Amino acid sequence: MRWSPLLLLAALSGCSESVDTFHVYDPDGRVRAAHVQLCGTETPMLQHGKYFFAGVPITCEGSGQIHLAYRDGDRADCAIGHVSTGSQQWYFRAQKASCEPREMHG
């Protein structure tokens, strides 16, 4: 059986009281890899087409970032605001050499 990224995130959400989901839209296909750094851990993001996804259990209150590695060797970080218990969804858009928060559709 093949799992879609959204189904995988939904399954992860059922395993913990508080799981935040992180989405990075890469419209130009420039990003080679992405990792969420949060609560003292680093979680690799799954890629599906032009999107990177991760579900991260929240075990602290604080902030973090998503590290992007571009195919040309550049790097960028997406700043994650304050996290605490209670599931949240975070959306970002990878730019040429930066990462910006974005609305779910747009």
N, C-alpha and C positions, 0 to 999 in steps of 0.2 A: 504494500500500500504506500502510495506517495503522499506525503504531508505538504500542504501548502503553508507558507509562512504565517498566515493569519490563523489557521487552525492550530499550528504549533504554539503560537502566542496564547491562544485561548486555552489550550491544554496546560500551559505553564501557569496561567492565571488561576486555574483550579487547584494548584498544588500549594499555594501560599496565601496567607491573608492579604498581603499587599504586594502586588507586582506592578511596576510601572512598565509601560511599553514605549519603545523608542523607534522612530521611523526617520530615515534620511532618504530624501528624494535626490537622485543623481541624474538630472535630465540629459547630461552630455556624456555619461558613461566614463567620467574621468577618475572616479574613485576605485581603487584596487581593493582596499580593505577598510573596515571600520570596527572600532571597539568602544564600548561604554565603560568609563572609569567612574565608579560610584561606590560609596561605603567601603572603601579599602579593597575593592575587587575590580578586576577588569574582565568584561564579558565580550567575546567576539560577536559581531552582528552577522546574521545570515543575509545573503544577497539573493534577491529574486527580481530579475530584470533590472529596472532602473531604481529599485528600492533596496535598502538595507533595513533589517528589523532585529530587535532584541527585546526579550522580556526579562526584567531584572527584579528579583525579590528585594524589597526595601527593608534593610536591617539597621538603618540609621536615620538621623535627621541631618541634613546638610546639602551640599551641592556637589556637582561633578562635571564631567565633560565627555564628549564623544570625540575620539581621535580618528581623523580621516587620513589615510595614506593614498596619495594620488599616483596614477600610473607613471607620471613623469618624474616622480621622486619627491614632489612637494608634499607638505603636510599642513593640516589645518585642524582646529579644534572647534567644537560646538559647545558653548557654555550651557550647562543644564542648571536651571534655577533651583530653588529650594525644594527638596523632597522630604516627605515624612510619610507616616502610615496613611493609607488610603490610596488606592490605585489612581494613577494619572497617565495620560498619554502625551507624548512629546513628539513634535514634528519639526523637522529641519530640512533645509534645501542646501545641497552642496553647490557652491559657486566655483569659479575658476581657482581661487586661492583662499576661500573663506567658507564659512558655514553660517547660515542665517535661520532663525526661527521662522516657521511658516504656519499658515492656517492649514487645516486638514485638506481643503480643496482649494488649490490655487497656486 
